[in-house]
Amino acid sequence: MNANTAPDVSTKDVLWTVAEVAAYLRVSRSWVYHRLESGLLPHIRIGGLVRFDPAEIRACASSLSSSADGTAASAKVRYAR
């Protein structure tokens, strides 16, 4: 690989940004920041940056979308602190 070519990175290896997570979940970036600071979203800190594993976000979204009693779990999370 020379200096002018990027490393071959498959899309499954790419971490998401806050903006990408917000777009995927269809929420605001501030919602994402509040949930990650509360420990409700799995994330990775790289220096001052925050990144997300897409597979973990998908799994988290699945668990937020429904609960054992059939009610929307996202309503419960919305008010969690």
Buried (B, 14 or more C-beta within 10 A) or exposed (E): EEEEEEEEEEEEEEBBBBEBBBEBBEBEEEBBBBBBEEEBBEBEEEEEEBBBBBEBBEEBBEEBEEEEEEEEBBEEBEEEE
